[in-house]
Amino acid sequence: MTSPLAGLKVLDFTTLLPGPYATMLLADMGAEVIRIEALNRPDMLRLLPPMVEAGISAAHATINRNKQSIALDLKQPEAVEICRRLVETHDIVIEQFRPGVMQRLGLDYDTLKAINPALIYCSITGYGQNGPMKDRAGHDINYLALSGLASYSGNRETGPGLHAVQIADIAGGSHHAVMGILAAVIQRQSSGQGQHIDISMLDGAIVLNAMAGAGFLADGRTPEPERELLNGGSFYGYYRTRDDRWFSVGSLEPQFAEGFFRAIGKPEWLSRVADASPEQQQQLRNDIQTRFAKNTFEEWRMVFEPLDLCVEPVLTLSETTCHQHSQARDLIVDVPDCSGKPQAQLACPIQFSSAPLQYERTGVMPGTDTYEALRALGLDQQAIDELIEKGVAGH
């Protein structure tokens, strides 16, 4: 059986995380992805320790797996011409420059759709292609701050908390880009026309305020830290054990709450859940914390593991990768590098019944596939060597 996106051809002009994560998902699902990488400006993700081989970090090797790489100097007209020729036979372009950069290079949507009217062109930026902030720099933390999400995260005394993963970059940017691209592919099947998709990571983060945003727009009440059901305004939360490990408690529904308080030996505390005042909920959290602090992580694990109560241990990443669920779901896969040596990587989480996804190669050095890609355009060895000598292309 073929992969779900077999036959779909993507040109990837992105760097760092949001765009490459999106094209990793497309490549994992079978799309043919060619990364257009800069000759003289390294992708910082490739330099982020730990390294798995010379010049390639573990993050780069994972997020750029299943992709080919061409190294080009897009400031040179010959390199731009190569990209335009590639566009003739590709379905999708995805780029992550600030608005206007691709136009200055001669690779903007209006220029490329004249070459290929069926082209789907996706731009990922912090703030979108229009609006007063479109040219402003930003990172994940800034998008979360402006989205309102940070305002009711963390706690009242210390303020917003830092997140260990890039929520706006991936959930706001990468995932919405993939959804938009695949929706455009479906629409093209009936219209025959491509289109420009404008993905703003801030926009994507704003709409993650799914429940709180709906509530605010309905009654005007602004959510606050440690005052909402899921951010510390109830007993839903994390609790430290005697040996400084943690458990997550999400037992909100009545049957789970009843079972939870019975499991910790305090069934009488169930009645306290009904008093939603901040003071009473804080006291309940404090009392639960005191109870958790009496036992070790392993002792609590033995209590809760056989019970279906929405209570789970906080695992380290090491424990997660070895966990029976991760193993049963094949969430750790071996992907061969260029030499054929397997590298352990996190798998694509989407599972298809038709056929397992294929992991053909880890991320590679820039320009690894330059010769192959240029030969496919009809250039002979001498022409390619001349482009490399002039600094138009690299390998």
C-alpha positions as CSV (number, residue, x, y, z in Angstrom):
1,M,0.0,0.0,0.0
2,T,1.2,3.5,-0.8
3,S,1.6,6.2,1.9
4,P,-1.4,8.6,2.4
5,L,0.4,11.6,0.7
6,A,2.4,9.7,-1.9
7,G,2.8,11.8,-5.0
8,L,2.5,15.1,-3.3
9,K,5.6,17.2,-3.9
10,V,6.7,20.0,-1.5
11,L,9.3,22.7,-1.7
12,D,10.3,23.7,1.8
13,F,12.0,27.1,2.3
14,T,11.6,27.1,6.1
15,T,14.1,26.9,9.1
16,L,14.1,26.3,12.8
17,L,10.9,24.7,14.1
18,P,7.4,25.7,12.9
19,G,7.9,25.1,9.1
20,P,10.2,22.1,9.4
21,Y,7.9,20.4,11.9
22,A,5.0,20.9,9.4
23,T,7.0,19.4,6.5
24,M,8.2,16.6,8.7
25,L,4.5,15.6,9.2
26,L,3.9,15.8,5.5
27,A,7.0,13.8,4.7
28,D,6.2,11.2,7.4
29,M,2.8,10.8,5.6
30,G,4.5,10.2,2.3
31,A,4.9,13.6,0.6
32,E,8.2,14.1,-1.3
33,V,9.8,17.1,0.5
34,I,12.8,19.1,-0.8
35,R,14.3,21.6,1.6
36,I,15.9,24.6,0.0
37,E,18.6,25.6,2.4
38,A,20.8,28.6,2.6
39,L,24.5,28.3,1.7
40,N,25.9,30.8,4.2
41,R,23.3,31.0,6.9
42,P,23.1,27.8,9.0
43,D,19.8,26.6,10.4
44,M,20.3,27.1,14.2
45,L,18.3,23.9,14.9
46,R,21.0,21.9,13.2
47,L,23.5,23.3,15.7
48,L,21.5,22.7,18.9
49,P,23.1,20.0,21.1
50,P,23.2,17.1,21.5
51,M,24.8,16.2,18.1
52,V,24.2,12.8,16.6
53,E,26.9,13.2,13.9
54,A,29.2,16.0,12.8
55,G,27.1,19.1,12.0
56,I,23.8,17.5,12.7
57,S,21.9,17.8,16.0
58,A,19.4,15.2,17.2
59,A,16.6,17.7,16.8
60,H,17.6,18.4,13.2
61,A,18.0,14.7,12.4
62,T,14.4,14.1,13.6
63,I,12.5,17.2,12.4
64,N,14.1,17.0,8.9
65,R,13.8,13.3,8.4
66,N,12.5,11.9,5.1
67,K,13.5,15.1,3.3
68,Q,15.9,15.9,0.6
69,S,18.2,18.9,0.8
70,I,19.4,21.4,-1.8
71,A,21.7,24.2,-0.8
72,L,21.2,27.4,-2.8
73,D,22.1,31.1,-2.5
74,L,18.7,32.7,-3.2
75,K,20.3,36.1,-3.7
76,Q,21.7,34.9,-7.0
77,P,19.4,34.9,-10.0
78,E,20.6,31.4,-11.1
79,A,19.4,30.0,-7.8
80,V,16.0,31.7,-8.1
81,E,15.7,30.3,-11.6
82,I,16.3,26.8,-10.2
83,C,13.5,27.2,-7.7
84,R,11.2,28.5,-10.4
85,R,11.9,25.4,-12.5
86,L,11.3,23.2,-9.5
87,V,7.9,24.9,-8.9
88,E,6.8,23.7,-12.4
89,T,6.6,20.1,-11.0
90,H,5.8,20.7,-7.4
91,D,2.4,21.0,-5.6
92,I,3.3,23.0,-2.6
93,V,5.6,25.7,-1.5
94,I,6.0,26.5,2.2
95,E,8.0,29.4,3.5
96,Q,8.7,31.1,6.8
97,F,10.3,34.4,6.0
98,R,8.9,37.8,7.1
99,P,6.3,39.3,4.7
100,G,7.9,40.7,1.6
101,V,11.2,38.7,1.7
102,M,10.0,36.1,-0.9
103,Q,8.7,38.9,-3.1
104,R,12.1,40.6,-3.1
105,L,13.7,37.3,-4.0
106,G,11.2,36.8,-6.9
107,L,9.7,33.8,-5.3
108,D,6.4,35.2,-4.0
109,Y,3.0,33.6,-4.6
110,D,1.9,35.9,-7.5
111,T,5.1,35.2,-9.4
112,L,5.1,31.4,-8.8
113,K,1.4,30.9,-9.6
114,A,2.0,32.4,-13.0
115,I,4.4,29.4,-13.5
116,N,2.1,26.9,-11.9
117,P,-1.5,28.0,-11.4
118,A,-2.2,24.8,-9.3
119,L,0.5,25.7,-6.8
120,I,-0.5,25.8,-3.1
121,Y,1.7,28.3,-1.3
122,C,1.8,28.4,2.5
123,S,3.4,31.3,4.4
124,I,4.1,30.8,8.2
125,T,4.9,34.0,10.1
126,G,4.5,35.3,13.6
127,Y,1.8,37.8,12.8
128,G,0.5,37.1,9.4
129,Q,0.8,38.8,6.0
130,N,-1.1,42.0,6.9
131,G,-1.8,44.0,10.0
132,P,0.2,46.5,12.1
133,M,2.6,43.8,13.5
134,K,3.3,41.9,10.3
135,D,7.0,43.0,10.2
136,R,7.7,42.5,13.9
137,A,10.1,39.8,15.2
138,G,8.7,37.3,17.6
139,H,9.2,33.9,19.4
140,D,6.9,31.4,20.9
141,I,6.9,33.2,24.3
142,N,5.8,36.5,22.6
143,Y,2.9,34.9,20.8
144,L,1.7,33.2,23.9
145,A,1.9,36.5,25.8
146,L,-0.1,38.4,23.1
147,S,-2.6,35.6,22.7
148,G,-3.9,36.0,26.3
149,L,-3.0,32.4,27.1
150,A,-0.1,33.5,29.3
151,S,-2.3,35.8,31.3
152,Y,-4.2,33.0,33.1
153,S,-1.4,30.4,33.1
154,G,1.1,30.1,35.9
155,N,0.2,31.4,39.3
156,R,-0.8,34.7,40.9
157,E,2.4,35.3,42.9
158,T,5.0,34.4,40.3
159,G,3.1,35.1,37.1
160,P,3.1,33.2,33.8
161,G,5.1,30.1,33.7
162,L,7.5,29.1,30.9
163,H,6.5,26.1,28.9
164,A,8.9,23.3,28.0
165,V,7.5,22.9,24.5
166,Q,6.8,25.5,21.8
167,I,3.0,25.7,21.9
168,A,2.4,28.6,19.5
169,D,5.1,27.4,17.1
170,I,3.8,23.9,16.8
171,A,0.1,24.0,17.8
172,G,-0.4,27.5,16.4
173,G,1.9,27.3,13.4
174,S,2.9,23.8,12.3
175,H,-0.4,22.1,12.8
176,H,-2.5,24.8,11.3
177,A,-0.2,24.9,8.3
178,V,-0.6,21.2,7.7
179,M,-4.4,21.5,8.0
180,G,-4.6,24.4,5.7
181,I,-2.3,22.8,3.1
182,L,-4.3,19.6,3.0
183,A,-7.6,21.4,2.9
184,A,-6.3,23.4,-0.1
185,V,-5.2,20.1,-1.8
186,I,-8.7,18.8,-1.4
187,Q,-10.2,22.0,-2.8
188,R,-7.8,21.9,-5.8
189,Q,-9.1,18.5,-6.7
190,S,-12.4,20.1,-7.8
191,S,-11.2,23.6,-8.8
192,G,-7.9,22.8,-10.4
193,Q,-6.5,26.0,-8.8
194,G,-4.0,26.6,-6.0
195,Q,-4.0,29.4,-3.5
196,H,-2.0,31.3,-0.9
197,I,-2.4,30.1,2.7
198,D,-1.6,32.8,5.4
199,I,-0.6,31.2,8.8
200,S,0.0,33.4,11.7
201,M,1.4,31.7,14.8
202,L,-0.2,34.4,17.0
203,D,-3.6,33.8,15.3
204,G,-3.1,30.1,15.9
205,A,-2.3,30.7,19.6
206,I,-5.3,33.0,20.1
207,V,-7.8,30.4,18.9
208,L,-6.3,27.9,21.4
209,N,-8.2,29.9,24.0
210,A,-11.1,27.6,23.0
211,M,-13.0,27.4,26.3
212,A,-11.9,30.5,28.0
213,G,-12.3,32.6,24.9
214,A,-15.8,31.3,24.4
215,G,-16.6,32.2,27.9
216,F,-15.1,35.7,27.7
217,L,-17.0,36.5,24.5
218,A,-20.2,35.3,26.1
219,D,-20.1,37.1,29.4
220,G,-17.1,39.4,29.3
221,R,-15.3,37.8,32.3
222,T,-11.6,37.7,32.0
223,P,-10.0,34.4,33.1
224,E,-7.4,34.7,35.9
225,P,-4.6,32.5,37.0
226,E,-5.5,30.0,39.8
227,R,-9.2,31.0,39.5
228,E,-10.4,28.7,36.7
229,L,-11.4,25.1,36.8
230,L,-8.3,23.8,35.0
231,N,-5.6,26.3,36.0
232,G,-5.5,26.0,39.8
233,G,-9.0,27.2,40.7
234,S,-10.0,23.7,41.8
235,F,-8.2,20.5,43.1
236,Y,-7.3,19.7,39.4
237,G,-3.5,20.0,39.4
238,Y,-0.1,18.6,40.3
239,Y,0.9,17.3,43.7
240,R,4.4,16.6,45.1
241,T,5.2,13.3,46.7
242,R,7.4,12.7,49.8
243,D,10.4,12.0,47.5
244,D,9.9,15.1,45.4
245,R,8.2,13.5,42.5
246,W,4.8,14.5,41.2
247,F,1.3,13.2,40.4
248,S,-1.3,14.7,38.1
249,V,-4.9,14.8,39.5
250,G,-7.7,15.4,37.0
251,S,-10.5,13.7,38.8
252,L,-13.2,16.4,38.1
253,E,-16.2,14.2,37.3
254,P,-18.2,13.1,40.3
255,Q,-17.4,9.4,40.0
256,F,-13.7,10.1,39.6
257,A,-13.6,12.6,42.4
258,E,-15.4,10.1,44.7
259,G,-12.9,7.4,43.8
260,F,-9.9,9.8,44.2
261,F,-10.7,10.9,47.7
262,R,-11.5,7.4,48.7
263,A,-8.1,6.3,47.3
264,I,-6.2,8.9,49.4
265,G,-8.1,7.9,52.5
266,K,-10.2,11.0,52.8
267,P,-13.7,10.2,51.4
268,E,-15.2,13.0,53.5
269,W,-13.3,15.6,51.5
270,L,-15.6,15.0,48.5
271,S,-18.1,17.4,50.0
272,R,-15.6,20.2,49.9
273,V,-15.4,20.2,46.1
274,A,-18.8,21.9,45.9
275,D,-17.6,25.1,47.5
276,A,-16.0,26.9,44.6
277,S,-14.7,29.9,46.5
278,P,-11.0,30.5,45.9
279,E,-10.2,30.3,49.6
280,Q,-11.8,27.0,50.1
281,Q,-10.4,25.5,46.9
282,Q,-6.9,26.7,47.9
283,Q,-7.3,25.0,51.3
284,L,-8.5,21.8,49.7
285,R,-5.4,21.8,47.4
286,N,-3.2,22.4,50.4
287,D,-4.7,19.5,52.3
288,I,-4.4,17.2,49.2
289,Q,-0.8,18.3,49.0
290,T,-0.2,17.4,52.6
291,R,-1.7,14.0,52.0
292,F,0.5,13.4,49.0
293,A,3.6,14.4,50.8
294,K,3.2,11.5,53.3
295,N,3.9,8.8,50.6
296,T,6.6,8.2,48.0
297,F,6.1,8.3,44.3
298,E,6.2,4.5,44.1
299,E,3.8,4.1,46.9
300,W,1.3,6.4,45.2
301,R,1.9,4.7,41.9
302,M,0.9,1.4,43.5
303,V,-2.3,3.0,44.8
304,F,-3.4,4.6,41.5
305,E,-2.1,2.3,38.8
306,P,-5.0,-0.2,39.1
307,L,-7.6,2.5,39.5
308,D,-9.3,4.4,36.6
309,L,-9.6,7.8,38.2
310,C,-7.7,10.3,35.9
311,V,-4.7,10.3,38.2
312,E,-1.3,9.6,36.6
313,P,2.3,10.0,37.6
314,V,4.4,12.8,36.1
315,L,7.0,10.8,34.2
316,T,10.4,11.9,33.1
317,L,11.1,11.8,29.3
318,S,13.2,8.7,29.9
319,E,10.3,7.0,31.7
320,T,7.9,8.1,28.9
321,T,10.0,6.6,26.1
322,C,10.2,3.3,28.0
323,H,6.6,3.2,29.1
324,Q,4.4,0.3,28.0
325,H,2.0,2.7,26.2
326,S,4.9,4.2,24.1
327,Q,6.2,0.8,23.3
328,A,2.8,-0.7,22.4
329,R,2.0,2.3,20.2
330,D,5.4,2.2,18.4
331,L,6.1,5.8,19.3
332,I,9.9,5.3,19.2
333,V,11.2,4.3,15.8
334,D,14.7,3.6,14.4
335,V,15.5,5.8,11.4
336,P,18.6,5.2,9.3
337,D,21.1,8.0,8.8
338,C,23.0,8.4,5.6
339,S,25.4,5.6,6.6
340,G,22.6,3.3,7.4
341,K,23.1,3.5,11.2
342,P,19.8,3.6,13.0
343,Q,18.9,6.5,15.2
344,A,16.0,6.4,17.7
345,Q,13.4,9.1,17.1
346,L,9.9,10.0,18.2
347,A,7.5,8.7,15.6
348,C,4.7,10.4,13.8
349,P,1.6,10.1,16.1
350,I,-0.8,9.6,13.2
351,Q,-1.5,5.9,12.6
352,F,-3.2,4.7,9.3
353,S,-4.9,1.3,8.9
354,S,-3.8,1.0,5.3
355,A,-0.1,0.8,5.9
356,P,2.5,1.7,8.4
357,L,4.4,5.0,7.8
358,Q,7.9,4.7,6.4
359,Y,11.0,6.4,7.9
360,E,13.6,6.3,5.2
361,R,16.3,8.7,6.3
362,T,17.2,11.1,9.1
363,G,17.8,14.8,8.5
364,V,20.9,15.4,6.4
365,M,23.6,18.1,5.8
366,P,22.6,21.0,3.6
367,G,23.1,20.2,-0.1
368,T,23.2,16.5,0.3
369,D,20.8,16.0,-2.6
370,T,21.9,19.0,-4.7
371,Y,23.4,16.9,-7.5
372,E,20.4,14.6,-7.7
373,A,17.8,17.3,-7.7
374,L,19.6,19.4,-10.4
375,R,20.2,16.4,-12.6
376,A,16.4,15.8,-12.4
377,L,16.0,19.3,-13.9
378,G,18.1,18.3,-16.8
379,L,21.4,19.9,-15.8
380,D,24.5,17.9,-16.7
381,Q,27.6,17.4,-14.5
382,Q,29.5,20.4,-16.0
383,A,26.6,22.8,-15.5
384,I,26.1,21.7,-11.9
385,D,29.8,22.0,-11.1
386,E,29.8,25.5,-12.6
387,L,26.9,26.5,-10.3
388,I,28.7,25.1,-7.3
389,E,32.0,26.9,-8.3
390,K,30.1,30.2,-8.6
391,G,28.5,29.8,-5.2
392,V,25.0,29.5,-6.5
393,A,24.6,25.9,-5.2
394,G,26.3,23.8,-2.6
395,H,26.7,20.1,-1.8
